Amino acid sequence: MSAQESTLELPTARNAGRNPALQAGLRALRRGGAIIVFFLLWEIAPRLGLVEAAFLPPISQVLATGWKLLLNGQLPQHFAASLARSAAGFALAIVTAIPLGLAIGRYRLFAQAVNPLLEMFRNTAALALLPVFILFLGIGETSKVAIVFYGCFWPILLNTITAVVTVDPLLIKSARTMGLSPVRLFRKVILPASVPTIFVGVRLAGAVSVLILIAAEMVGAKSGLGYLIIYSQYNFQVPEMFLGIVCITLVGLLINALLVALEHRLTAWKRNGGEA
Amino acid sequence: MPQAGTLDIQRLHKHYTVNGATLNVLENIELSIRPGEFIAIVGASGCGKSTLLRLIIGLDTEYDGDIFLDGRRIRDTGLDRGIVFQEHRLFPWLTVRKNIETGLLNNTRFSEEEKEASVRAHIELVGLEAFESAYPHQLSGGMAQRVAIARALVNRPEVLLLDEPFGALDAFTRHFLQDELLRISAEEGITMALVTHDIEEAIYLADRVVVMQPRPGRIKRIVDIDLPRPRPRNSDTFARYKDDLLQDFSAGAHAEEIIESNSGQPA
């Protein structure tokens, strides 16, 4: 990505010439301009009285609150609690759903047989099941990790099955003409050919993990960003509430960035470059 | 090359059953191919020429009659036969070299050194030394097809089957690769069976041209191409062969070029 961009930028940078700092600034502006405008509006609108500052405090005030909670340790604690839950449920879903999906996908008939059931589970909104989870697992960590796991499990499983079932039959035939045994065929052809589609499911699950966790924390928790948001709202600590929301966005961005980086590595062959 | 590479097809019948109806795809095919011979199989769509290759390569083993390679009946795919399809079918996540190495995964005859040597030799054979660590999407169609040829040859098979290998390429690349194929044929000395619907290609390359007819797929006749190589495409004798073979086509071509109803086998 970055290598590609730098080669793309090269001619324009040379044409516009003499001032690399200005160039870098312009580039940053082009990529981050919309975000900067958004934050500027957020800052200015309450100050000018366009919106009620008690309901929407300026971003600077939210950040100041964040700094305060960072220093007294509350923010790191909520942040860590959320991150740990979401990571645990998400990781658990990855290590179970991918192998299971590969196994199901290999047996096409079985995959066809169980697919309606899986679709049903997938479409049962995980949050609708939250009371069931709390009933069985209590309001502790277990139920929250479990509901994240449940929410992440289905998109990964279904995409993995699809990935295996839809591997280009021409590639499989071609591998068979080379006399590959079923096990080799699976390892050398089906598995690598499935990676991109599996990753669609994994990234979907990454977004799901944050979404479900926050909702779960709003319902029953004593820590975490979801708890911070709902608790602050009850107590009319509006800057704290917005801080919680901003932090969740950060968690989402962080997870997505990690997944994109991983995907980049696993599908390096799609882009340029020599030996991986 | 002494005996290896003799392909004997006897009383071969192949049918599909589509919605209860029997569709004869191949009827009574008799064909004997000598070691090192270059055979081209031509015919209108639906004449079963690609199906014939599928049977020889061993992807489909449900047929009546016999196919022998060096006296052994073909029961499955095997490393004694290599095939190149119209699409290169390279693995997009592997480099050129790794793609060619995949062909050797099931090879127990070669030592590690022999495998290494064979990979190197075949990369050189198709002239892709400079591209061995490129990925398929970085190659042109002609280059990708050359990699496919190298991959099919890396086990040093006795027979190379080619299923319209240059059908998707532009004329310039096609002519170039036809010459490459002749050179490879001469260097490797193996038996070649090429399916094509390009009559000129068949005459340019083959020792014998097998003309097939559709519905049911059968051999109409076999034409010996008695021309020294290289064969100038614009010579009178070349043109006579072409006229002769084209007559086989024009007779029924219009009627037979209707969509191939052959049970949806996407060659």
Interface residues (C-beta under 8 A of the other chain):
Chain A: L170 L171 K173 S174 A175 R176 T177 M178 G179 L180 S181 R184 K188 V189 P192 A193 V195 T267 W269 K270 N272 G274 E275
Chain B: I57 G58 L59 D76 T77 G78 L79 R81 G82 I83 F85 E87 R89 F91 P92 W93 L94 T95 T102 G103 L105 N106 S133 Y135 H137 Q138 R151 A152 N155
